[in-house]
Amino acid sequence: MEQLIVTQSPDYEPVTVEMVRAHTVLETDDASAQLQISHWIESAKDQLQDETGRYFCRHTVKYKVSAFPNGKWRLPTAPIKAITSIEYIDEDEAPQTLAGEEYIEKLSDDYSYLFPVDTWPSTDGSELSIVITMEVGEENPNNIKKNVIQAMLLLISHYDQNPSAVVVGTIASDLPIGVDRAISSSKLKFV
């Protein structure tokens, strides 16, 4: 069992309300439209983060698991910018923090790994007894990939043009070069 929990969200989004207004044809400019656009931005970001396995903006997350792996540990998201702590419950049911010199970090914008210097410690075996706190995502919004921004704008435009779950009187189809194509190179591929 594992969980990935956001403990601190960013104070910015990959796209701005102004970018959305330039990309869509909104008929109003009032406060309710501003709020709706903000919801669309957050929804599009969350959907694309789920689909790609990546965080686009800087977040603090806790990755909770039940056991250390045998050897190399591939972490489940990207880009990981820093590991701030690895905490666990030892065999005697005492909380412990793994010292930085007990493991090696190989962090990247795609796949990140942890390696034990010797072996991973033993735990009490309880569920989610290991917690890795990480800083993930881009600190600077200008470093967010342009294909991600384009995919967000496509999704937001879709939300604007299709406010209902059902479209009556038309045949719906995906855009040939739509969101899937825009984010395909940003998806993490776990085999």
N, C-alpha and C positions, 0 to 999 in steps of 0.2 A: 504494500500500500504506500502511496505517496501523495503529497499535496504541495501545491505551489501557491503561496498566499502573498498578496501585495500588502505590505505594511506601511508603505509611504508612497503616495502617488505624486506625479510630477506637477509642477505649477504652470505647465504649458502643454499645448497640444501640437501634433505634427502640422496641422493646417489651422489657419485663422478664420474667423468669421468673414473677414475681408476677402480672403482667397475664395471662400465658398460663394460669396456674393458675386464675385467676378466670374465664377464658373457656372453658376445657375441663373435662372431667370425667375427671381422672386418678385411677386407683385406688391409686397408690402415692405415697409421699412420700420415697423414699430417694434416695441419691446417684446411682444409675443413671438415675432419672427426671429428676433435675436436669440431668444430662449430655445426656439425650435432648432435653429441652426446649431447651437451649442450641443443639444441632445444628439443631433445627427453626427456631429464631429466625434463625440464620445462613442457612439454606437459603431460608427465605421472603424474607428481605431481599435475598439475591443474586438470586433469581428475579424479584422485583419491580423491582430496579434494572436488570436486563437488559431487562425488558419495557418499562419507562418511559424508559430512557435517562438516568435521574437517579441521583444519589447522595443518600441520605437523611441520612447521618451524615458528619461531617467526615473527608475523606480527602485525602491528597496523591497526585496522579496525574501520570504522564508521558504526554503525547500525542506519539507519534512518527509522523512523516510523511516522505515522500520529496521533496516539493517545496513551495515557497511557492505560494499561489494567485495568480491575477491580480486584484489589488485586495482587496476585502472577504473576510474569512475567517470563516466561521461555524464555531464550535467544537462538537464532537460530544456534549457532555454538559451537564448543569445540576444544580443551580445552581453556577455558578462564582463563587467569592468573591474570588479573587485569582490573578493571573498572577505567579509568583515568578521565572521566567526563561524566555527563549527562546534556545536554543543551536542552532548549526548548524555544518556543515562547509562552508567557503567554496570557491571555485573552485580555490584553491591547496592544497586538502585540509588547511587549518589550522582548528582549532576556534575558533569565535567565539561571543560572547554579544551578542545584540541589545540595544542600550541602550534604556531605557524611553522616551526622547524620540524614538525612531525609529518608534514605532507608537502607535496610540490604542486604548484598551480601551473597549468598551461591554459591561459585564458586567451580567447580570440573573439573576433566578431562573428564567427560561425560556430564552431564546436569547441567547448571548453572541457577540460579534464582535470581531475585531481588524482594524484598518485601518493600512496603512503611511502614514507621514507623506509620503513621496515614493513610493518603490517598494520592494518587498521585495528583499533582497539575493540575489545569485546563489549557488548552492550547487555542490558538486562532482557532483551528480546521483546520488549513491549512495542506496541504499534506506535509509529511516528516518534520514536525515541531519539532520533537524530535530527537536528535542525541546523541547516546551513543558511546563514544570512548573507545575501549578495546584493551588490549594486549592479543593476542591469539597465541597458538602454543608453541612448545618446544623451549626453549632458547638454550639448548645443543643438538646438533645433535645426540649424543650418547643415548638420551632418546627417540628417535623415535622408535616406535614399529617395531620389525623385520618383522612382516607380511606385513607392509606397504612397507618396503624396498624390500621385495621379490616381492610384487605385482608390484612395479615400475619396477624392473628388468625384470619381465615377459612381461610387456607392452613394454618396450624399446626393448627387444629381438624381440617382435612381429613387432614393427616398422622397425627394421633392416631387418628382414626376409621377410616382406611384404611391400615394399615401395610404392606399387600402391593400389588404392582403389578396383581394380578388380583382382582376381586371375584366370588365364585361365588354363584349362586342369586339374583341380583337384576338389575334393569335400571338401569344408571347413567345419570344425566343431570346437567347443570350446574345449579347454583342460578340461578334467573332473575335475581336481583340478587346476583350473587356477586362474585368477585374482579375479573373484567373490568370490571364496572360500577363497582366501588369505585375502581379506579385509572385509569379512562378519562380523567378530567380532568387526571391527572398525567403522561400520556404526552407525550413530545416528538414533534411531528409534523414530519418532514423531508420536504419535497416536492422 
